[in-house]
Amino acid sequence: MTNQPDKESFRDHISTVDDSGKRIWVYPKKPKGKFTNYRMLVSALLLLALFSGPFIRIGGEPLLLLNILERKFIILGNIFWPQDFYLFMFAMITAIVFVILFTVVFGRLFCGWLCPQTIFMEMVFRKIEYAIEGDFKQQRNLDKQDWNAEKIGKKGLKHVLFIAISFLIGNTFLAYIIGSEELIKIVTEPIGEHVGGLSAMIIFSGLFYGVFSQLREQVCTTICPYERLQGVLLDRNSLVVAYDYTRGERTEGRAKFRKGENRDELGKGDCIDCGQCVHVCPTGIDIRHGTQLECVNCTACMEACDYMMESVNLKMGLIGYKTENSIAQGVPFKFTTRVIGYTTVLAILLGAIAFLLASRSQVETTILRTSGMMYQTQEDGRISNLYNYKVINKSNEQLPIQFTLEDVGGEIKMIGNPNPIVEEQGIAEGVMFVIMEREELEGVKTKLKIGIYEGERRIEVVKTSFMGPAN
């Protein structure tokens, strides 16, 4: 979004790297305003949910557990096993469509308001930095000065707090993988009994410390793949944080503010070239150059610009949530055919996931005819087949089960254990005979339905086949 096509060199490199390829350290000015306050509130709620999540229980199970090592996943107290992989497949497709839809409509709003990287960096680590080292000018001066007691004290305190918070974050994320009970064991029991867990804890903590003390905005500008998607997903109707160049530049371009002048008559734009929008940007860009991949839509430039506009008695909103069409043509934001299409697909996928979750059984049963075994003829003339069964209990309750033939006459005779019980989150395996009258058979192969019951409640129906004589 720019009316200065001759000034496109900024698109050839990111703003945090100079011509020699050396990193330019970003010292963003401390933002303030209503949007910053809203973001702080949203961040506080999300951080509370993040750190309390591993310790919240629903039906005795964690709120969220992603135990990749044991292939056990718990979401909102519901246990999901590898057999439920199809649900994750649909969930991933839905998530991708949601990201596309969200970006098409609202640009990179997720990055500025909900992304863990932004929340931790701007609302936790950066806040500590401001409290200890001061605002951007004080931070820059502190880095330039020689190492003395003041610098050592401030830098030391800051990094000690960074390490402590990184350790807390690392432990929290580890709890989402191994569970809070295992994490507590690692913390409270002798180190020698949990060398692997302690090593994982140190690795996680070190990664987070490196990200928030060194990488910082580079995660957003060079590492995160989401920013690259913007170039494909954004269009002229996408709502993004943008600079109104038609108002800000007019015919004579931006110019410093002079008291008493009539900028409209002189053709000067409302942008007074104060640079405050650049000073507050956490990724070091100049929003006046237009939509850029590095922009995380954090609203800091909006508030800085509004403050300056108000100070010089000019209309606020020079930088705000806008679309390219609203700036260039005055066309208001609207839902396009593409957005409606994405919304429809998303609604269908959400409906499919809801149906799959609602119809998902807490028990998964496999019943197969024993390999290599032919049918047998009983003394009374009935025909029997031998079957192997396997029952997986996904619930947190012990399940006594019975097998019953559905819609046909016959008998099921259990071998060994007549009343199998499947332990919570356990597996029960065994062997059984299915015995049927000859007149019930439909030829060489008869289709059967076997119901799995817990008392009077049918919890699943399994289809299989029954082999018999040709006539």
N, C-alpha and C positions, 0 to 999 in steps of 0.2 A: 504494500500500500504506500506508494510514493509518487510524487509528481516531479522527481528529480532523477530521470533515467541516466544522467551523466555521472551520478554518484553511486554507482553500484559495486564499487570495489569491496565494500564490507561483506558482500556475499561470497567473496573468494576465500575468506578465512574466518575463523571464529574470533570473537572480540577479545578472548582471553589469551591469545597467542600473538606475539609480535612478529615482525617481518623476518627475524632470524630464527623463528621457531621456538623462542623461549616463552615460558608461561608468564602471563601478566596476572599477578595476584589481585583478586577482587576485594575491595574494601567497600561494601555497600553501606550507605547511610541508613541509620535506624529509621524504619518507616513508622508512620503513625496516622491514625484516622479510623473511620468507622469500619472500613473493610478489613483493616488489620485487626481490629477488635473482634469482628465476626470470625475471621480466620483463627484467631487465638481461641475463641470459644469452641469452634469445630475441632480444632487440634486437641484441646483439653479433653473433649469427650472421646475422641478417637484414641488418645493415649491412655485414658482410663480404661477403655474397653480392651486395648491391647495388653496392658500389664495385668489386668484382672482376669482375662480370658482363660489362662491355663488353670486357674483355681476355682472357676465357676463350674458347678456340677448340675447336670440335668439327668435325673433318673440314675444317679450314681456315676455317670460318665462325664468326661470333660466336655466343655462347650465346643472345643475344637482341638483335634489331635491329628497330625499328619505324620504318622509313624511309617516312613518309607522303608526302614530296615525290616520291620515285621509285616509290612504290607497291610497295615491296619489304619483305617481312617475313620475319625469320628467327627461328625458335623451336627451341631445342635443336639448332642446327646445320642444321635443315631449312628450306629456302627455300620461302616461300609467295608466290604472285603474285596479282594481281586475279582470275585464273581460279579461285582457291581460296577465293573469298569465302564460298561456302556453308559451308565449314568454320568460318569465323569466326562465321557466323550461328548455327550449332549451338553453338559455344563460348560465345557471348554468352547464348543461352537457358539453357545449362547453368549459367553463372555466376549468372544471375538466380535460377534455382531453388535453387542452392546457398546464395545469400545469404538467401533466404526461409527455407529449411530451417534454416540455421545460426541465424538470428535467432529463429525460433519456438522452438528448443530452448535455445539458449544466450544469448539476448538480444544485447547489444552487446559481447560478448566480443572480437570482432574489433577493435573500436576501441581497447580497452585494451591488447591484446597484439600486434597485427599491423599496425595502421594506420601508414603512414609518417609521417603528421602527428603522431601521439602519440609514436612512437618518437623522431623528431627533436626534438620539443618537450621531452619529459620526460627522455629519456635522453641527449641531447646538449646542447641549448641551455640547458635548465634546470640541468643539472649544472654548466655553465660559470658560470651566474649564482650558484649556491650557492657555488662555489669562490671567486669574486671578491667578491661582495657580502654573503655570509653567508646565514643562514636568513631566514625570512619577516619576522621583526621587524626584523632589521638592514636588509633591503631596503626595508621601509616607512620606516624612519627615515632611510635614505640619500636616498630620494626627497623627503622632507620638508625636509631640511636645505638650507641655502644652498649655492650653488655655490662650492666651495673646492677646494684642491689634491687632497684625498682623493676628493671626489666626481668631479671631472674625471678623475682618474687611473683610478678604478675603472670609471666609465661608458665612458671612452675605450677602455680595454683590453677591456672586455666587447664593445663594438660592433665593434672591430677584429677580434676573434675571430669574432664573428657574421658579419661580412662575408666573412672568409676561408673559413669553413665553408660559407656560402651559395654562394660562388664554386665551391668544390669540388663541392657538390651540383649546382649548375647545370651544370657541365662534365660530371658523370657522366650526368645526364639527357639532355644534348645528345648524349653518346656513344651512348646507346641509340637515338637518332634518326638520326644521320649516320654512326655507326661510330667506333670508337676511332682508326682510321688517319687519318680526316679531322680528328678532333679534335686529334690530335698535329700535323698539318700547320698547323692554325690557331694552335696554341700556339707552334710552332717557326719557322714561315716568316714573312716580312715582313707587317706588318699590312695593307699596301695590297693584298695578294693575297687577303685573306680578310675584307673589310669586313663582308659579310653574316654570316659565321660569328661574327665577333667581336661584332657587334651582338646576335645571338641569345644568345651567351654572357652578355653584360652584362644582357640582359633577363631571362633565366632566373635569374641570380644576384640581380638586384634583386627579382624576385618572391619568391624564397625568403627573402631578408632581410626583406622586408616582412611575410611570413606569420609568421615565427618571432620577430621583434622587436616587431611591433605587433599584428597580428591575433590571434595565439596561439589561445586557447581559443574565440574567436569563429568560427573555422573549423568547430569541432565543434558549437557551440551555435546558429549562425545560417546558416552557408553550406552545410555538408555536407547533402545530401538524405537520407543514410542515416538520420539521427536521426529524420526525419519518418516514415520507414517503420515505426519501432518502434510508433507508436500503432496501426498497422493489424495488424502481425504478432505483437506480444506478446499472450499470453493468460495465464490464471491458472496455467498449467503451465509457463511459460517460466522457465528458470533464469537469474536475474539477481543482481547484487549488491544486497542488500536488508536493511533494518532490521527485526528481529523486534519489531514494535510490541506484540504480545500480552505478550511477556516484558519489553520495555523500558518499557511504560507501566503495565501492570496496572490496578488500579482508581483509584489516586491519581495516576497519571501519573509522569513522570520527576522526579527531585529530586536535589539535590546530596548527595554522599556525606557521611555523618556516622559517625565511628568508633564501633563498638560497637552500633549500632542494628540491629534485625532488620527488614529491609525487607519481608520476606514478611508478617510480622504487621501491619506498618503499611500494607500494600497498595501500597507504592511500587514502581515498576518498577526494573529493573536499570540503566536508563540513568541515569547520575549527572550528566547535563547538563554535561559538561566542555567540549563544543564541539570536541574534537580531530578528530572526523570532518569537521567543517566546515573547520577550519584546513588540513587536508592536501588537500582536494579541489582538483584543478587547474582545474575549471570553476566553482568557487565555490558549489556547491549544498549543501543540507542533506539528506543521505540519509534522515533521519528523517521527511521529508515524504512519502516514498514514491518509487516509480519515476518518474523524470523524463527527458525527452528529452535533457537536458544531460548525464546520467550516461554516462560512457564505460567503466564497469565496470573501472576501473584497479586496484581492490583497495586503494588507499591508505587509505580509510576503514576497511576491515576490519582492517588491521594496527594503525592508530591506536587503534581501539576495543578490540581484543584486548589491547594493551599496557596500557590503562587498566583493563580488567576484571581482568587478572592483578595489577595493582598494588593493587587493593582487594579481592582474594580473591573475585571473582565469576566465574562461569562464562564462558569466552570463547565467541565465536561469536554475539554479539548482532547483529553485522552480518556477513553472509557470503553465499555463493552459496545462494540459496533461491528457492522459488516462492511465489506468493501463496497457493496452496492449502496448502502445507506450513506457512505461518505461521498462516493463519486457521483451518485445519481439521486440521492435523497430517497431511495426506495426503502421502506420500512422492512424490518425482519419478518420473514414469513416461512412457513413450512413448505418446502419444495416437494416435488414428486419423489425425489430420491429419499428424502427424509421419511416420507409416508411409507415408501416401500420398505426401508430398513425397519421402521416401527412395526409394520405388519409381520415381517419375518420374525422379528424379536418376540412379538406376542405369540406367534405360533410355537416358537421354540420354548418359551416360558410355559405355555400350556402343555406341551409335550413333557417337559420335566416335571411339572406338577402331577400329571397323570402317572408317570413312571414312579414317582416317589409315593403317590397314594396307593398304587397297585403293587408296590414292592413288598414281597413276602419276607418275614423275619426268618423263614426257614427255606433252605434250598436243598432239594432232594434229587438224587440221581438213582434210577432203578434200571439196571441192565441185565439182560439174560446172561448167565454164566457162559463165558466163551468156551466153545468146544463141546458143550453138553447138548444132547438131543432131548426131545421130549420123552417122558416116561409114561407107561400105562400102569395105572394102579390096579390092585386086585379087584376092585369093584367096577373097573372099566373106565374110570375117569382118567383124564390126561393131566399131567403135571409138568411144569417147567421150573427150573432152578434159577433164582435171581440173586444178584448182589445189590445191596442198597448202600447208599451213603447219604447221611443227613447232616447238613451244616446248620448249626443254630447261630444266627446273627444277633440274637437278643441277649439281654442281661439276666434272663430267667432260665431256670432248669425246665426242660420240656419232656414230659412223658408222652410218647407217641404210639399210635396204632395205625396199621395199614388196613384199608378196606377197599374192596373192589367196587367200582362205581358203575351203575347201569347194567350190570350183568350178574348172573348167578355164579357161584363158585366159592372157593375158600382160600384163605391165605394162612399158611402154616409156618410160623417162625422157627428157625433152627437156632438152638442155643438159648438165646435170651428172648423169652416170649413177650416181655414188656420193656422194650428199649427206652432208655432215658438219655436225652442229649443234654450234656452239661451246658451252662451258659457260655456262649462264645466257643462252643466245642463242636466236636464231630463224632457221630456215631456210625459205625459200619457193621454190616452183618449179612446174613444169608437167609433166604426164605423161599418156600415153595408156593407157587400159585397153582391151584388144582381146579379144573373145570370139567363140567359134563360135556360129552361129545357133541350133544345137540346144540350146545351154546357156541360151538366153534364155527367159523366162517371159511373154513378151508385150511390150507397150509399155514397161513398167517392171519391171526385175529388181533385187531387193535383193542388195547385195553386202557382203561383209565383207573389209576390207583390213587385213592384219596389218603392224605396224611392227616390224622386227627390228633388234637389234644383234648381228650375227653370228648365232649359233644361238638367241639368247634373244629370245623375243617380249616386247616391252615394252608393246604396246597394240594394240587392235583397234578399227577405226573402221568404222561402218556408213555406206553411201551407196547411191545408186541408179544403175542403168545403163539408158539409154534405147535402144530398138531399134524395128525395124519391127513393125507390128501382126501380121503373119503371116510 
